[in-house]
């Protein structure tokens, strides 16, 4: 008889900074997960509120499951650098096969882990990522929108062609295997965000799996590092004026870094990446036509203006 395979060990990477108002609820939701084989590593970015004290309370409550990394000096680079340090710690100090990013102000549903884990393949040879839909709530936890993707007018199942110019995969909603993390590490300077980079790696040479059921409450408040803003008039104006969004050259630089990483690790360049980088040297009109024809477009006309007019 074939021996039953043990459930995978899971590592949750939580970055904190002045998260006292919401952190307790998030930590409670992590400890209440239906899937219990998880370790939680927390890195606090020199909080000036009661966040460190709150972390100590929870560490004392579950010392076998919670590790808090010491960090008394502010981290240059903010949330991206904080998660980068957590990724490095995961690779050097842990052996868990499945990893999740975690934000300090969300609330995970009890079945988040149990729902995402079956979506990843058993074999770890290829990078793989699973991600879920989210609900949007306000600072007090009151429901704003049942579906984050519809609220933001995003395409949650978009292929690599679109992922190269618009990230639709939130790190706080994703689960990825160690193979994806190893290929993504180290994060190049051109990577715009840690979660976007990991999604690009998985989409380029591995697998992406989407769960359409919301598995966490994404809290929207005045201190969000990124935030979820409805696709309304103010949002569209910010996009059109370039106040929000990423410039085309930054997208090219990230894509070129991705191609370099894949080549260095012995992977072929996917056609979508080749076609996107090919537009870099074109005239504006040629580039606009090529980007549109190849599917390198964001959802929503005004979201595309900054890259079409670059």
N, C-alpha and C positions, 0 to 999 in steps of 0.2 A: 504494500500500500504506500502511496505517495504521502510524505509528511506534509501536513498543512503549513503553509507559509505564515510566518509571524507577521502581525500588522506592522507597518512601517513606523519608525520613530520620527517624530516631528519636532522641528525647532522653530519657534516664533521669535522674530527679531522686532523689538519694540523700541522706537526712538522717542524720547521725551524732551520737552523743553517748556517750562512754565505751564504745565498741563493740569494743575491742581483742580480746577473746577470740574473736569470731566474724567480724569485718569482713574478714579476709584471705580466708576461704573464700567469702564473698559476692562480693568483688571478682574473685576467680578465676573464679567462675561467670559473671559479667557479661562478662569478656573472652573467655570460651570460648563465647559464644553462636554458634549456627549462622548467625544473621543479623548481618552485620558492619557495616552502615551505621548505627552508633549513636554518639552522643556521651553522655558521662557527666558530669553536673554534681553536685558534692558540696558540701554545706554542713555544716560541723562546728559544733556548738553548745557551744563552749568546753569541750571534753573535757579532763579532768585526767589521763587515762591516756596510753598510747602511741598513741592513735588518730591524732593529727596526724602523727606520724612515719611511721606505716604508710601514711597517705594520700600522703605525699611519695614514699615508695618506689614506689607504684603510679603516681603521676603521672609520675615519672621514667621508668618503664617504658613508658608509653603516653601521651606528652605530647600527641599529636595527637588523642587521644580523651577524655582526662580533664581536667576543670577543677575545681579546688578553690577555693571562695570563702573569703575571709578573714573570720573571725569570732572575735575573741578574748574577747568579752564574752558572758555567758550570756544567752540569749534568753528574755524573759518570755513565758510561754505554752507553753513546751516544744515537744513534737513538732508540734503544730498550727501554731505560729508558725514553726517551722523549715521545714516544708513550704510554708507560705504565702510565705515569703521566696524559696524556690526557684521557686514558681509565678510570682512577680513577675519574677524573673530570666529565666525562660524566655520570658515575653511580651516583655520589653524588649530582650533580648540575643540571642535565637535565633529561627530561622524554621522549625525542624522541624515537620512536620505531625502527627506522632504522638508522644505523651508517655506515660511510665510513672512511677509512684511506686515507690520502692525502699526497703526497710528494711535496716538494717545487718546484721541477724543471720540472714537467711534464706539459702537457696541456690536459685538459679534453675536449672531444668533446661535443658539445652543448646538445646532447641527451643522455649523459651517464646515468644520473639519471633516466630519463624517460624510458630508455631501460632496466635498471637493476631491477627497482622496481616491474614490473609485474612478474618477475621470482620468487619472494619470495611468499610463501603461505600467505593467509590472516590471518590464525590462527597463533598466536605467541606461542603456547604451546611447540613447538619443536624448537631447534636451527636450523637456516637456513642461508645459505650464497650463494650469487650469485656473479659470477666473469666473467670478459670479457677478450677477446683477446686484445692485444695492438699492436700498431705500434712502431717501434724503430726508433728514430731520433738522430742526433748528437747534439753537443753543440749549433750549430746554427739553429737547427730545420730542417735540411735537412734529408730527408728520408733515412734510412739505410736498413730497412726491413719492409715489409708490415705485417708480422706476427711474433710476439715475440716467440711463441712456436716453430714454424718451425726454426727460427733463432737459438734458443737455443737447438733444438732437444729434446723437452720435449713432454710429453703426457698430454694435458690439461684436458682430461676426466679421468685420472687415478684414480683407486679406493683407498680405505684406505690402502690396502696392500702396494702400492707404496708410498703413501703419508707419511707413517711412516718412510721411508728412503730417500725420495726426495720430496722437496716442489715444486709444480708446480703452486701454487696459489699466485700471488703477491698481497700484501696488498693494493697497490695503485689501483688495478683493481677490488677490491671486495666491496660488500655491504653485511652487516649482520644484523640480527635483535637483539633486546635487550636481548632476551632469550639466544642467543649464547654468548653475552658479559657477562651476569651474570654467566653463567656456566664456562666461561673461567677465570673469575676473582676470586681471584687474580692470576696473572701470577706466577707460581712457578719458583724457581731459575733454574730448569732444562729445562724450555722452551727455545729453541734455538733462536727463534724470535717471536715477538708478533703476526704477521700475520700467521705464520706456526701453532702456538699453537691454534689460533682461528679456522683455517681450520681443524685441527685434531679434535677439539671438535665438530664442525658441522658435519664432516664426520662420527664420531663415533656414535652419537645418533640422528642426524637430517638429513638435506638435503643439498646437493651441487648442484648448477645449473650453467651451463657454457653457456655463450653467445659467439659464435664463431666470431662475428663481432667486430673489434677493436673499443674501445670506448674512448681511450686516446692515446696520443703520449708519449711514455716512452723515456725520454731524457738520452742519454748516454754521459758522459763526464768524465774528470779525477778525479772529486771529488765525484762520486757516492759512497754511503755507501755500496751498494751491486753491482749493475751494471748488464748490459747485455752484455756478451762477446760471440761472435759467436763461434760455435762449431768447431773450427779449431785446427791447430797443437799446438799453444801456450796453448789454453784452455785444450786440452787433456794432454799435458805434466804437467800442473799444477795439474790436477786431479790425474794423475798417481803417481806423486811425493808427493801427500798429501798436496800441497800448498793451494789448494782450496778444498772445500767439508767438510763434517762433519764426524768425527770418529764414529766408531760403538758404542763404549761405551757411547758417548754422545747421540746417538740415543736411546739406551736402557734406559738411564736415563730419557729422555723426555717421552718415551713410558710408563715407570713405573709410572711417575708422572701423566700421563694421566689416567692410570688405577686407581690410587689412587683417583683422582678427581671424576671420574665417580662413583666409589664405594661410596665415601663420599656423593655424591648428589643423591644416590639411583638409578643409572643407571647400567644396566648389561654391562659387558665387551664384546665388539664385538669379534667375532671369529678371525678376522684379527689381532687384538691387542694381543689376547691370543697366537696365533701361532707365532707371532714375538717374544714375550717375552720368549716363550718356548725354543727358539734357544740360549738364552743367556748362558746357562750352557753346551752347546754341544761342542764337539771337533771341530776343524777348518773344517775338511772334512764333518762331520755330519751337521755342521751349514751351510756350503756352499750349500749342497744339500737341506736342509730344507728351507733355504731362497729362493732358486731358485724355488723349487716345490710349495711353498706357494705364490709366486708372490711378495716377498719382494725384488724387484730388481729395480735399477735405469735404465733409458733408456740410453743405450750406454755402451759398454763393459768396457772401461777404467773408467767410473764413478763407476762401481761396484768393481773394484780392491781394493780400500781402505777398503771396508767392507768385501769382500771375504777373504782377506789376513790378516785381523786383528787378 
